Amino acid sequence: MKPRHQRLGLVLLGLLSLGVSAWFVLSAFQQNLVFFFTPTQVTQGEAPAAKRFRIGGMVEAGSLKRQSDGLTHSFVVTDMAQRVTVQYKGLLPDLFQEGKGVVAQGRLDADRRFVADEVLAKHDENYMPPEAEHALKQAQAARAQASGAQP
């Protein structure tokens, strides 16, 4: 085989290995990609039914229920427009409180309840995920507009 053909073979082999490596990296990235949805988006069916995603908003006051085992919790996450029930088995973060911001990661069950495998509470007095803050502002603006439009 001529040296020219050998170089061409090496270049093609290099491109093939680069392509396979890129495919592995992108498929691993796709499997670990988790999107954020608001309760309104979840109730409207925009959230994937079979994939993991994050839901964020405020924990509705008076909605936290603990079962007798001490590890199973149920609470409602709201964006002031819609509500989604979240079930979580595990220890809640120390900063978790009713009326405060929360982000939960998990998936929807057959009853359209969100079954979380991870719950994240805000870390200081002023923090809220940008998506959740935007959704809350939109919901408050819509509520103000609706109440202003009605006599």
N, C-alpha and C positions, 0 to 999 in steps of 0.2 A: 504494500500500500504506500502511496506517495505521502510525503510529509504534509502536503496540502490537505489531503483527505483526513489525515490523522488530526490536524488542527480543527477541521470542520467537525469531526466527530466529537472532539473534546468540547468545543463551543456548544454543540447541540446537547451534549450530556450535561454541561453546566447549566444551560437554560432550562432543561428538563428538571434538574434537581432544584433549581431556584423556584420554578413553578410549583413543584410538589411542596416545597417548604412554605411558600406563600399560602398555598391551599390549607395546610395544616394550621398555620397561624390564624388565618381568617375563620376557619371552622371552629377553632377553640374560642376565639373572640365572640363569635355568634352565639355559642352555647352559654357564655357567661354574661351576655348583654341583658340587662334588666331595665325595663322602661318604667316610668313614673306615670300614674294616673290619679286623677282626683275622684272623689266619690260620685260626682256628676257624670264623669266619663264612664265610670264603672256601671252605673245604673242605666246609662244609655247604650250599653253594649259595646263600647269602644275598646274595652280591655280584653285581652286574649283569654279564652276560657281554659285552654290547655297549657299555657305557659306561665312561668313565674313572672311577677311584676311587683312594683311597689305602689302602695296607696298612701296618700298623706293628707293630713288635715288636722282638725281639732278633735280631741276626745270629748264627746258630748257629756255634759255634766249629768251625773246620776245614772250613767249607762254601764259603769264598770260592775261586773258580777264575777265573783270568785266561787269556784266549786269547792266542795269539801276536801278534795285532795290537796288544795293549796297551790297547785301548779297550773290548773286550767282556768283561763280567764276569758271573759267575753266583754266586749265594749263596742261602742258605736263611734265611727269616724265620720265627721261631717265637714263639708266645705260651706256650710250655712245655707246651701240650696238642697242638697241630697244627703242621704245617710247610708252607710254601709256597715253591717255588723261584722266584726272581726273576732275570730276565735284564735286563741294562742295558748299553747301548752309550754310552760317554762317560767322562769323568773323574769318579771318585768324589770326594766331599768329603774334605778333609784330615782331618777328625775321624772318618771312617768306619773302624770296626774291628770285628773279630769279637768277639762277646760284649757288644757295646754296642747301644744303641737306634738304630733307623732308621725312617724313614717314606719309602715309595716311592710315586710316583704314576704310573699307567699303566692298562693293561687286561689282561684274561686272553686268552691265545691259545687255539687249538683243543685243545691238550694240557693245558689248565688251568694252564699256567705263567703267571706274572705278568710281562709285558713292561713294564718301567718306562721312562719318558721323563724322569723326574726322581727323584733320590735325595737325601734330606735326612738329615744326621746330627745327633745332639744337639749342642747348643752348649756345654754345660758338664757338670760331673761329676754334677749332681743332676737334670738336666732329662730328662723323658720325657713324651710327649703324654698328657694325662689319660685318653684312651680306651685307649691301650696299657697304661698303668699299671693301670687298672681290670681289663683283660683278664688281665694277668699275675697280679694278686692273686686273681682268680677261679680261674684255672687252678691256682695253687699251693694254694688252699683245697680245690679238688676233688681234687687229687692227695693232699693230707694226709688228707682224709676217706676216700678210697679205700684208702690204705695203712693207716689206722687201723681201718677196717672189716674188713679181711682179717686172719685170725689169723697 
